[in-house]
Amino acid sequence: MIVLGISGAVNHDASAALYIDGQLVAAAEEERFLRDKHAKGQFPYESTKFCLAYAGIQPNDVDVVAFPYAKIGISSPARWHYAKRHWYAPDRALLALFNGNRRYKRNFKKVMKMLDDLGIDPKQVKFMPVEHHLAHASSAYHLSGFKEKTAILSIDGKGEYASTFFGYGENGKIHKIKEFYDPDSLGGLYGAMTEFLGFEMLDGEFKVMGMAPYGDPKRFDFSRLIKTDGKGFRVNTKLVNCLGLRRYKENGKGYFFSPKLIDWLGPKREGDEIDDPYIDYAASIQDLLEKVALGLIDTYLGDTLKETGKLCYAGGVALNVKLNQRIIARPDVKELFVQPAASDAGTAIGAASYAANELGDSVEKMQHVYLGPKYTNEDCIQACLDHENKPDYDVLDNTTEYTAKLLAEGNPVSWFQGRMEFGPRALGNRSIIGNPRSPKMQKQLNLKVKFRESFRPFAPSILFEDVSKWFKIDRESPY
C-alpha cells in the first residue's frame, strides 16, 4: 500500500512523506525547495513531487493521502473549552461553537485542488484526516520501534484545538490519556514570550532556549504566567497567548502578549545582544516550561513510565533540548525516542504512519533522517558551471583527510553529502562543522559564517561509544 502524508496550509512547516508497504521511503520539507523558511501557509507541491519521483511512482499509484488535521465534533470538550476561555473575544468564542471546523473545511478544498494539480485523482484516492496531535503521537510512537507498552507525549502551540497530548501506545494502537486545549498551551506561552524577547514566534523559540543558560531563573518569578495544580494548568491570558483587543500592538502588528505584560516586565526586547534583564527573562520562562512539563509528566505518564520506562515524544516543544535533557535524566525514563522532525513538518510522517497502521501495514522503525533529495558530483559540477559567478571547484580523492586538515587548522567547513535531512536539524549531510577545541569557533561560525546572534549554541557530533566520556548520558536516545 502506498500512503502519502502531506502537511501544510493550516499550519507551518509544510512537508510531504511517502510510505510504501510500511516503509518510509522519502520525506522532505517544502521550505527546502521554495527557500522560504517554514513555508507558512503553503501546500507541499514540490516536496510531494520529490517523494513521488524518488520512489519512481506515478501520482495515481498513491492509494491513501493522509492529512494531519481533522474535524472536531461539537460534543468534544475542545471546542467548549476554547469558547469558554476566549469569552473576552466573543467572535472567536462563537466561531468555535457554531463554525468550529471552518479551517478544516476551507483547507480540505485546497488539499483536493492540490492533489488534482499533481495528478492524484481526489475521487479515486482514499483521503484520511488525522487529528493533529495523533499525527505527532504516531510520528513518535510508530517510528520508535518500541514493541512494549510505551508512554507518548506531544506538546506544541496547538493543532485543531489541542495543545498537549498524553497517551500510551500498545500493540500498535495509540490511546489518549489526557489532552489540554488552547489557550492553555505550553507552546503558546513559550511562543508569546519568544515574541516579547524580540524573536519571531514559531521560529525564534530555540533562540530563547539558547539565551536561557546565560541568565538567572531565580531573579524573576514567572509563576503568574500560568496556574498549575499538579493535574492541569491554566495560562494567564491577561498577559500571554491572548487574542483580539487584549493583544499588544506596535506598528500595525499584533503580538501574542498584552500591554499588561509590558507594564510588568518593561518594553519588549529589541536588537541582538543578550542584555539585562531579558537574559534572565529567558532563563525564567525556560525554567517555568521545564517545571510545568515535568509535573504533568508525573501526573499523566508516571504510572506508565514506572511500568515500561519507555517514552516517545513529538510536537514543536520537543525541539527544546534543555527540557529533553531534564526528561531523559528522570530515573523512570529508561529509553527516550524524540521524533527528529518534531515540528509540524513531522506530522506528514505522523499522518502517513497512522493511516498505514490503521489500514493494516506494519510501520517500520525510523532508521535515519536522510530522506530528502541527493545530488551527484556531476550535479554539483554542473551547478558551478551554470552559476553566474562561476565558482572554482576541485574533485578530491581524499576528502576526509583534507577536511580533517582544514578543521585542525581552525577552518570551518561546509559538509554536503548524500540525502538531505528531514527535520530542522543539520545532522551531518548538510552541515557547517568546526573544530570544538578552538575557543573562537563558536563566535566565528555565528558572526562570520551564519550571521546570527553570538550566543547561539552548536550541537556536538560524537561517536556513540564515546558519549559517556563527555556527557552525563547513560542511556540510548538517538535523537
C-alpha positions as CSV (number, residue, x, y, z in Angstrom):
1,M,0.0,0.0,0.0
2,I,1.3,3.5,-0.9
3,V,0.4,6.2,1.6
4,L,1.3,9.9,1.0
5,G,1.3,12.2,4.1
6,I,1.0,15.9,3.4
7,S,1.2,18.8,5.9
8,G,0.7,22.4,5.3
9,A,-1.7,25.3,4.7
10,V,-3.4,25.2,8.1
11,N,-0.1,25.3,9.9
12,H,3.6,25.9,9.3
13,D,6.4,23.7,8.1
14,A,4.7,22.3,5.0
15,S,6.0,18.9,4.1
16,A,5.4,15.5,2.4
17,A,6.2,11.9,3.3
18,L,5.8,8.7,1.4
19,Y,5.2,5.2,2.9
20,I,5.3,2.1,0.7
21,D,4.2,-1.1,2.5
22,G,5.0,0.3,5.9
23,Q,8.5,1.6,4.9
24,L,9.3,5.3,5.0
25,V,10.8,5.9,1.5
26,A,11.1,9.7,1.3
27,A,10.2,12.8,3.2
28,A,11.0,16.5,2.6
29,E,10.1,20.0,3.7
30,E,8.6,22.5,1.3
31,E,10.9,25.3,2.6
32,R,14.0,23.5,1.1
33,F,12.5,23.8,-2.4
34,L,10.9,27.3,-2.0
35,R,13.8,28.7,0.1
36,D,11.0,30.2,2.2
37,K,11.8,29.3,5.9
38,H,8.9,27.3,7.4
39,A,6.8,27.7,4.2
40,K,4.0,29.1,6.3
41,G,0.6,28.7,4.7
42,Q,2.0,26.8,1.7
43,F,1.0,23.4,0.3
44,P,3.7,20.8,-0.2
45,Y,3.7,20.8,-4.0
46,E,7.4,20.5,-4.6
47,S,8.1,18.1,-1.7
48,T,5.3,15.8,-2.9
49,K,6.7,15.8,-6.4
50,F,10.1,14.9,-5.0
51,C,8.7,12.0,-2.9
52,L,6.9,10.5,-5.9
53,A,9.8,11.0,-8.2
54,Y,12.3,9.5,-5.8
55,A,10.1,6.4,-5.3
56,G,9.6,6.1,-9.1
57,I,5.9,6.0,-8.9
58,Q,3.1,7.9,-10.7
59,P,0.7,10.2,-8.9
60,N,-2.3,7.8,-9.4
61,D,-0.3,4.9,-7.9
62,V,-1.0,6.6,-4.5
63,D,-3.6,4.6,-2.5
64,V,-4.1,6.8,0.5
65,V,-3.5,10.5,1.3
66,A,-3.2,11.4,5.0
67,F,-3.6,14.9,6.3
68,P,-2.7,15.9,9.9
69,Y,-5.8,18.0,10.6
70,A,-9.3,16.7,11.3
71,K,-12.8,17.7,12.1
72,I,-13.6,18.2,15.8
73,G,-17.2,17.5,16.8
74,I,-19.4,19.9,18.7
75,S,-19.6,17.4,21.5
76,S,-15.9,17.5,22.0
77,P,-14.7,19.3,25.2
78,A,-12.1,21.0,23.0
79,R,-14.5,23.5,21.3
80,W,-16.3,24.3,24.5
81,H,-13.1,24.8,26.4
82,Y,-11.8,27.1,23.7
83,A,-15.1,29.1,23.7
84,K,-15.2,29.4,27.5
85,R,-11.6,30.6,27.7
86,H,-12.0,33.1,24.9
87,W,-15.1,34.8,26.4
88,Y,-13.2,38.2,26.1
89,A,-13.1,37.7,22.3
90,P,-16.7,36.7,21.6
91,D,-16.2,36.4,17.8
92,R,-13.6,33.7,18.4
93,A,-15.7,32.0,21.0
94,L,-18.8,31.9,18.9
95,L,-16.9,30.6,15.9
96,A,-15.6,27.8,17.9
97,L,-19.1,26.7,18.9
98,F,-21.0,27.3,15.6
99,N,-18.4,27.0,12.9
100,G,-15.6,25.2,14.7
101,N,-14.3,23.3,11.7
102,R,-14.1,26.2,9.3
103,R,-10.3,25.9,8.8
104,Y,-10.6,22.2,8.1
105,K,-13.4,22.8,5.5
106,R,-11.6,25.7,3.9
107,N,-8.4,23.8,3.5
108,F,-10.0,20.5,2.5
109,K,-11.0,22.1,-0.7
110,K,-7.5,23.4,-1.2
111,V,-6.0,20.0,-0.5
112,M,-8.3,18.4,-3.1
113,K,-7.2,21.0,-5.6
114,M,-3.5,20.3,-4.9
115,L,-4.0,16.6,-5.4
116,D,-5.8,17.3,-8.7
117,D,-3.0,19.6,-9.8
118,L,-0.4,16.9,-9.1
119,G,-2.3,14.3,-11.0
120,I,-3.7,12.4,-8.0
121,D,-7.4,11.9,-8.6
122,P,-9.2,13.0,-5.4
123,K,-12.2,10.8,-6.4
124,Q,-10.0,7.7,-6.5
125,V,-7.6,8.1,-3.7
126,K,-8.6,7.4,-0.1
127,F,-8.4,10.6,2.0
128,M,-7.7,10.2,5.7
129,P,-7.7,13.2,8.0
130,V,-5.8,12.5,11.3
131,E,-6.1,14.7,14.4
132,H,-3.1,16.9,14.7
133,H,-1.8,15.5,18.0
134,L,-2.5,11.9,16.9
135,A,-0.2,12.6,13.9
136,H,2.5,13.9,16.3
137,A,2.0,10.9,18.5
138,S,2.2,8.5,15.6
139,S,5.4,10.1,14.3
140,A,7.0,9.3,17.7
141,Y,5.4,6.0,18.7
142,H,5.1,4.1,15.4
143,L,8.6,5.1,14.3
144,S,10.3,4.4,17.6
145,G,10.5,0.7,17.1
146,F,9.3,0.1,20.7
147,K,7.3,-3.0,20.9
148,E,6.2,-2.9,24.5
149,K,3.7,-0.5,26.1
150,T,5.1,3.0,25.7
151,A,4.3,6.4,27.1
152,I,3.6,9.1,24.5
153,L,3.9,12.9,24.9
154,S,3.1,15.6,22.4
155,I,3.4,19.3,23.2
156,D,3.2,22.2,20.7
157,G,1.3,25.5,20.2
158,K,-1.9,23.9,19.1
159,G,-3.4,21.7,16.4
160,E,-7.2,21.9,15.8
161,Y,-7.7,22.9,19.4
162,A,-5.5,20.6,21.5
163,S,-2.1,21.9,22.6
164,T,-0.8,19.0,24.8
165,F,-1.3,15.2,24.5
166,F,-0.6,12.4,27.0
167,G,-1.2,8.8,26.0
168,Y,0.3,5.4,25.5
169,G,0.9,3.0,22.7
170,E,0.4,-0.7,22.9
171,N,0.2,-3.4,20.2
172,G,0.4,-0.7,17.5
173,K,-2.6,1.3,18.9
174,I,-2.4,4.8,20.4
175,H,-4.6,5.5,23.4
176,K,-5.3,9.0,24.8
177,I,-5.0,9.6,28.5
178,K,-5.4,13.4,28.6
179,E,-5.4,16.4,26.4
180,F,-5.2,20.1,27.1
181,Y,-6.7,22.7,24.8
182,D,-5.8,26.2,23.6
183,P,-5.3,28.8,25.0
184,D,-3.8,26.6,27.8
185,S,-0.7,25.8,25.8
186,L,2.9,25.5,26.9
187,G,4.0,26.1,23.3
188,G,1.7,29.1,23.1
189,L,3.1,30.5,26.3
190,Y,6.7,30.0,25.3
191,G,5.9,31.4,21.8
192,A,4.4,34.6,23.3
193,M,7.5,35.1,25.5
194,T,9.6,34.5,22.4
195,E,7.9,37.5,20.7
196,F,8.4,39.6,23.8
197,L,12.1,38.7,23.8
198,G,12.4,40.1,20.3
199,F,12.2,37.0,18.2
200,E,9.7,35.6,15.8
201,M,7.1,33.2,17.1
202,L,7.3,29.7,15.5
203,D,11.0,30.4,14.6
204,G,12.8,32.0,17.5
205,E,11.9,29.7,20.4
206,F,15.2,27.9,20.1
207,K,17.0,31.3,20.4
208,V,15.2,31.8,23.7
209,M,16.4,28.4,24.7
210,G,19.9,29.3,23.7
211,M,19.7,32.6,25.7
212,A,18.4,30.8,28.9
213,P,21.6,29.2,30.2
214,Y,23.3,32.7,30.4
215,G,20.6,34.0,32.7
216,D,19.4,33.5,36.3
217,P,15.9,31.9,36.6
218,K,15.7,32.8,40.2
219,R,15.8,36.5,39.6
220,F,12.2,36.8,38.4
221,D,9.2,34.8,39.4
222,F,7.2,33.9,36.3
223,S,4.6,31.8,38.1
224,R,1.9,34.4,37.5
225,L,2.0,33.4,33.8
226,I,0.5,30.0,34.5
227,K,-1.5,28.4,37.2
228,T,-1.0,24.7,37.9
229,D,-2.3,22.4,40.5
230,G,-0.5,19.2,39.6
231,K,-3.4,17.9,37.5
232,G,-3.7,20.7,35.0
233,F,-2.6,24.2,34.0
234,R,-4.2,27.4,33.0
235,V,-2.3,30.1,31.1
236,N,-2.9,33.7,32.2
237,T,-4.4,35.1,29.0
238,K,-4.5,38.6,30.6
239,L,-0.7,38.5,30.0
240,V,0.2,36.0,27.3
241,N,-1.3,33.8,24.5
242,C,-4.1,36.3,24.1
243,L,-6.2,37.3,21.1
244,G,-8.2,40.3,19.8
245,L,-8.2,43.5,21.8
246,R,-6.1,42.1,24.6
247,R,-3.0,41.9,22.3
248,Y,-0.2,44.4,22.4
249,K,0.1,46.2,19.0
250,E,3.0,48.0,17.5
251,N,3.3,49.5,14.0
252,G,0.1,47.7,13.0
253,K,1.3,44.3,14.2
254,G,-0.5,42.4,16.9
255,Y,1.6,40.2,19.3
256,F,0.6,37.2,21.4
257,F,1.1,39.1,24.7
258,S,-0.8,42.0,26.2
259,P,0.2,45.6,27.2
260,K,-0.1,44.3,30.8
261,L,3.0,42.2,30.2
262,I,4.9,45.3,29.3
263,D,3.6,47.1,32.3
264,W,5.1,44.3,34.4
265,L,8.3,43.5,32.6
266,G,9.1,46.6,30.6
267,P,9.3,47.1,26.9
268,K,9.8,44.2,24.6
269,R,13.4,43.4,23.7
270,E,15.0,44.9,20.6
271,G,18.3,44.1,19.0
272,D,20.6,41.0,19.1
273,E,22.5,41.4,22.4
274,I,21.7,39.2,25.4
275,D,21.3,42.2,27.7
276,D,19.8,42.6,31.1
277,P,17.1,41.9,32.2
278,Y,16.0,39.9,29.1
279,I,18.6,37.3,29.6
280,D,17.0,36.5,33.0
281,Y,13.5,36.5,31.4
282,A,14.7,33.8,29.0
283,A,16.1,31.8,31.9
284,S,12.8,32.2,33.8
285,I,10.5,31.1,31.0
286,Q,12.7,28.1,30.3
287,D,12.6,27.1,33.9
288,L,8.8,27.5,34.1
289,L,8.4,25.4,31.0
290,E,10.5,22.6,32.5
291,K,8.8,22.6,35.8
292,V,5.3,22.5,34.4
293,A,6.0,19.9,31.8
294,L,7.8,17.6,34.2
295,G,5.0,17.9,36.7
296,L,2.4,17.0,34.1
297,I,4.5,14.0,33.0
298,D,4.5,12.8,36.7
299,T,0.7,13.1,36.8
300,Y,-0.3,11.6,33.5
301,L,2.6,9.4,32.4
302,G,4.2,8.5,35.7
303,D,2.4,5.1,36.1
304,T,3.1,4.1,32.5
305,L,6.8,5.1,32.8
306,K,7.2,3.1,36.0
307,E,5.7,0.1,34.2
308,T,7.7,0.4,30.9
309,G,10.4,3.0,31.2
310,K,9.8,3.9,27.5
311,L,8.8,7.4,26.3
312,C,8.1,8.7,22.8
313,Y,7.9,12.5,22.3
314,A,7.0,14.9,19.5
315,G,5.5,18.3,18.9
316,G,7.3,21.6,18.5
317,V,8.2,21.8,22.2
318,A,10.1,18.5,21.7
319,L,12.8,20.6,19.9
320,N,13.6,22.2,23.3
321,V,16.7,20.1,24.1
322,K,17.1,21.6,27.6
323,L,13.7,20.2,28.6
324,N,14.6,16.9,26.9
325,Q,17.7,16.8,29.0
326,R,15.6,17.0,32.1
327,I,13.2,14.3,30.8
328,I,15.9,11.8,30.0
329,A,17.5,12.4,33.4
330,R,14.4,11.1,35.1
331,P,15.0,7.7,36.7
332,D,11.7,6.3,35.3
333,V,12.8,7.1,31.7
334,K,15.0,4.2,30.5
335,E,14.6,4.8,26.8
336,L,13.5,8.1,25.1
337,F,12.7,8.5,21.4
338,V,12.2,12.0,20.2
339,Q,10.9,12.4,16.7
340,P,13.8,14.3,15.0
341,A,11.2,16.2,12.8
342,A,9.2,17.1,15.9
343,S,7.7,20.3,14.5
344,D,4.7,20.3,12.2
345,A,6.9,19.0,9.4
346,G,6.9,15.7,11.2
347,T,3.1,15.5,11.0
348,A,3.3,14.4,7.4
349,I,5.2,11.3,8.6
350,G,2.8,11.0,11.5
351,A,-0.4,11.2,9.5
352,A,1.0,8.7,6.9
353,S,2.3,6.3,9.5
354,Y,-1.0,6.5,11.5
355,A,-3.0,5.8,8.3
356,A,-0.7,3.0,7.2
357,N,-1.0,1.3,10.6
358,E,-4.8,1.7,10.8
359,L,-5.2,0.2,7.3
360,G,-3.1,-2.9,8.2
361,D,0.5,-2.1,7.3
362,S,3.3,-2.8,9.8
363,V,5.1,0.5,10.1
364,E,8.9,0.1,10.3
365,K,11.2,1.7,12.8
366,M,12.8,5.0,11.7
367,Q,16.4,4.2,10.9
368,H,17.7,7.7,10.0
369,V,16.6,11.2,8.8
370,Y,18.3,11.2,5.5
371,L,15.1,11.1,3.5
372,G,15.4,14.1,1.1
373,P,17.0,14.8,-2.2
374,K,20.6,13.8,-3.1
375,Y,23.0,15.2,-5.7
376,T,25.8,13.6,-7.6
377,N,29.3,15.1,-8.2
378,E,28.1,15.7,-11.8
379,D,25.1,17.7,-10.5
380,C,27.4,19.8,-8.3
381,I,29.8,20.5,-11.1
382,Q,27.0,21.5,-13.4
383,A,25.6,23.8,-10.8
384,C,29.1,25.5,-10.6
385,L,29.2,25.9,-14.4
386,D,25.7,27.3,-14.5
387,H,26.2,29.8,-11.7
388,E,26.7,33.4,-12.7
389,N,29.9,33.7,-10.6
390,K,31.4,30.5,-12.0
391,P,33.0,29.3,-8.7
392,D,36.1,27.3,-8.8
393,Y,35.9,23.6,-7.8
394,D,38.1,20.6,-7.3
395,V,37.3,16.9,-7.3
396,L,39.1,15.4,-4.3
397,D,40.2,11.8,-3.8
398,N,41.0,12.2,-0.1
399,T,38.0,14.2,1.1
400,T,38.0,13.1,4.7
401,E,41.8,13.6,5.2
402,Y,41.6,17.1,3.5
403,T,38.6,18.1,5.7
404,A,40.4,16.9,8.9
405,K,43.4,19.0,8.0
406,L,41.2,22.1,7.4
407,L,39.4,21.6,10.7
408,A,42.7,21.1,12.6
409,E,43.9,24.4,11.2
410,G,40.8,26.2,12.6
411,N,38.8,26.5,9.4
412,P,35.0,26.0,9.3
413,V,33.9,23.5,6.7
414,S,30.6,23.1,4.8
415,W,29.8,19.4,4.5
416,F,27.4,18.2,1.8
417,Q,26.8,14.6,1.2
418,G,24.1,12.0,0.5
419,R,20.4,12.7,1.0
420,M,19.1,15.8,2.8
421,E,18.0,15.6,6.4
422,F,14.3,15.7,7.2
423,G,13.6,18.0,10.1
424,P,15.1,21.3,11.3
425,R,18.4,20.0,12.5
426,A,21.5,19.6,10.3
427,L,22.8,16.1,11.2
428,G,25.9,15.6,9.1
429,N,24.6,15.7,5.5
430,R,24.0,19.4,5.2
431,S,26.2,20.8,8.0
432,I,28.6,23.5,8.8
433,I,31.3,21.9,11.0
434,G,34.1,23.3,13.1
435,N,36.8,22.3,15.5
436,P,35.4,22.2,19.0
437,R,38.9,22.6,20.5
438,S,39.0,26.2,19.3
439,P,37.6,28.7,21.8
440,K,37.0,31.1,18.9
441,M,35.0,28.7,16.8
442,Q,31.5,29.4,18.2
443,K,31.7,33.2,17.6
444,Q,33.4,32.7,14.3
445,L,30.7,30.5,13.0
446,N,27.9,32.6,14.4
447,L,29.1,36.0,13.4
448,K,31.2,35.5,10.2
449,V,29.5,32.4,8.7
450,K,25.9,32.2,9.8
451,F,25.5,35.9,10.6
452,R,23.4,35.3,13.7
453,E,23.4,36.1,17.4
454,S,26.7,35.4,19.2
455,F,25.1,33.4,22.0
456,R,23.6,30.7,19.7
457,P,24.9,27.2,20.6
458,F,26.0,24.4,18.3
459,A,25.4,20.7,18.5
460,P,28.3,18.4,19.3
461,S,28.9,15.4,16.9
462,I,30.5,12.5,18.7
463,L,30.9,8.7,18.3
464,F,28.1,6.8,20.1
465,E,30.6,4.7,22.0
466,D,32.3,7.8,23.4
467,V,29.2,9.7,24.6
468,S,29.6,8.7,28.2
469,K,33.2,10.0,28.3
470,W,32.0,13.6,27.6
471,F,28.3,13.8,28.7
472,K,26.2,12.6,31.6
473,I,24.2,10.3,29.4
474,D,23.9,6.7,30.4
475,R,21.0,5.5,28.2
476,E,20.2,5.5,24.5
477,S,18.4,8.4,22.8
478,P,19.2,8.5,19.1
479,Y,17.7,12.0,18.6
